[in-house]
């Protein structure tokens, strides 16, 4: 126990001695009074010297106003804010993308409407297929794509023929 007390006492002495060695982050002397700061002096006009706008100057300002900005052409934001099919009651066929990457179909399950298409793009270095009992892409090399339009509702399971563990599903509603 005595050895532990001596060790702790030694650490305290070293710590105190280290604080007095003039560490560059700690100045040797410390002045509690900071030097005074000179602020620039600004001249302020009295309230009597300012003018209030008159009816004439207000009319002049109205005449100098810029013309209204014309509406901008349709933007991407307008397209995002367009009514959805649930709001309009109409369905619009579209194309959904599926990426073949890392020996997987991404996304693995896709939900689409009748008349929509799915476009598969092979991003893997090896050839792949998109094969079902209803369709077959043939071998697609890296960077190649293939599309299929679904004209009937139903569930379509598909695989990659050279790699049958690669599976995907299209659900057409």
C-alpha positions in Angstrom: 0.0 0.0 0.0 2.9 2.3 0.8 4.3 1.7 -2.7 1.0 2.8 -4.3 0.9 5.9 -2.2 4.5 6.8 -3.2 3.7 6.1 -6.9 0.6 8.4 -6.8 2.6 11.1 -5.0 5.3 10.9 -7.7 2.7 11.3 -10.4 1.3 14.4 -8.7 4.8 15.9 -8.4 5.6 15.2 -12.1 2.2 16.7 -13.1 2.8 19.9 -11.1 6.4 20.2 -12.4 5.2 19.7 -16.0 2.7 22.6 -15.6 5.5 25.0 -14.7 7.8 24.2 -17.6 6.5 27.0 -19.8 4.4 24.9 -22.2 3.8 26.9 -25.3 0.0 26.6 -24.9 0.1 28.1 -21.4 1.7 31.6 -21.1 4.3 32.2 -18.4 2.4 35.1 -17.0 -1.3 35.7 -17.2 -2.9 39.1 -17.1 -6.5 39.0 -15.9 -7.2 42.4 -17.5 -7.5 42.1 -21.3 -6.2 45.0 -23.3 -8.9 47.6 -24.2 -10.5 47.3 -27.6 -11.0 50.4 -29.7 -14.3 50.3 -31.5 -14.8 52.5 -34.5 -17.0 55.5 -33.9 -19.9 56.0 -36.3 -21.7 59.3 -36.7 -25.5 58.9 -36.3 -27.8 61.4 -37.9 -30.5 62.8 -35.6 -34.1 61.8 -36.3 -34.8 65.4 -37.4 -32.4 65.0 -40.4 -34.1 62.0 -41.9 -36.9 62.5 -44.5 -40.1 60.6 -44.6 -41.3 59.5 -48.0 -44.1 61.6 -49.4 -47.0 60.5 -51.6 -45.1 61.8 -54.6 -42.0 59.7 -53.8 -44.1 56.7 -53.2 -45.8 57.0 -56.6 -42.3 57.4 -58.1 -41.2 54.2 -56.4 -44.3 52.3 -57.8 -43.4 53.5 -61.3 -39.8 52.3 -60.9 -40.9 48.9 -59.8 -39.8 45.9 -61.9 -42.3 44.2 -64.1 -43.7 40.9 -62.7 -41.6 37.7 -63.4 -43.2 35.5 -66.1 -44.0 31.9 -65.1 -41.2 29.6 -65.8 -41.6 26.6 -68.2 -42.4 23.2 -66.6 -39.6 22.0 -64.5 -38.7 18.6 -63.0 -40.4 19.7 -59.8 -43.6 20.3 -61.6 -43.5 16.7 -62.9 -43.0 15.4 -59.4 -45.9 17.5 -58.2 -48.2 16.3 -61.0 -51.3 14.3 -59.9 -50.7 10.7 -59.3 -52.8 7.9 -60.8 -54.6 7.4 -57.6 -55.7 11.0 -57.8 -56.7 11.0 -61.4 -57.9 7.4 -61.7 -55.8 6.8 -64.8 -52.8 4.6 -65.1 -49.8 5.6 -67.2 -47.5 2.9 -68.5 -43.9 3.5 -67.5 -40.5 1.8 -67.6 -38.9 0.5 -64.4 -35.2 -0.3 -64.2 -33.6 -3.4 -62.7 -29.8 -3.6 -62.4 -27.9 -6.8 -62.5 -25.0 -6.3 -60.1 -23.1 -8.6 -57.8 -24.9 -11.7 -59.2 -28.2 -10.2 -58.0 -31.3 -8.6 -59.6 -31.7 -5.2 -57.9 -34.5 -4.7 -56.9 -35.4 -8.4 -56.7 -39.2 -7.8 -56.7 -40.8 -5.1 -58.9 -44.5 -4.0 -58.9 -45.8 -2.4 -62.1 -49.0 -1.7 -63.9 -50.2 -3.5 -67.0 -48.6 -2.0 -70.1 -45.5 -1.0 -68.3 -42.0 -2.2 -69.2 -39.0 -3.4 -67.2 -35.5 -2.6 -68.4 -32.7 -4.8 -67.1 -29.1 -3.5 -67.3 -26.1 -5.8 -66.8 -23.5 -4.1 -64.6 -21.6 -7.3 -63.8 -18.4 -8.3 -65.7 -19.9 -11.6 -66.6 -22.8 -12.3 -69.0 -26.3 -12.8 -67.6 -29.8 -13.6 -68.9 -33.3 -12.7 -67.8 -35.3 -15.8 -68.4 -38.9 -16.8 -67.6 -41.5 -19.1 -69.2 -42.8 -15.9 -70.9 -39.6 -14.1 -72.0 -35.9 -14.6 -72.5 -33.3 -11.8 -73.0 -30.5 -14.0 -74.3 -27.0 -13.4 -72.9 -26.3 -9.8 -72.0 -22.7 -8.7 -71.7 -21.5 -6.0 -69.3 -23.3 -2.7 -70.1 -26.0 -4.3 -72.3 -29.7 -3.9 -71.5 -32.9 -5.6 -72.5 -36.6 -4.5 -72.0 -39.9 -6.3 -71.9 -43.4 -4.8 -71.8 -45.9 -6.6 -69.7 -49.4 -6.7 -71.3 -51.1 -9.0 -68.9 -51.5 -8.9 -65.1 -49.9 -11.6 -63.1 -46.7 -12.7 -61.3 -43.7 -13.4 -63.4 -40.7 -15.3 -61.8 -37.4 -15.2 -63.7 -33.9 -16.4 -63.3 -30.4 -16.0 -64.9 -29.9 -19.2 -66.9 -26.1 -19.5 -66.3 -26.6 -18.6 -62.6 -29.9 -20.1 -61.6 -29.6 -19.0 -57.9 -30.2 -15.4 -59.3 -33.9 -15.0 -59.0 -36.3 -12.1 -59.5 -40.1 -11.4 -59.7 -42.3 -9.0 -61.6 -45.8 -8.4 -60.2 -48.1 -6.8 -62.8 -51.3 -5.3 -61.4 
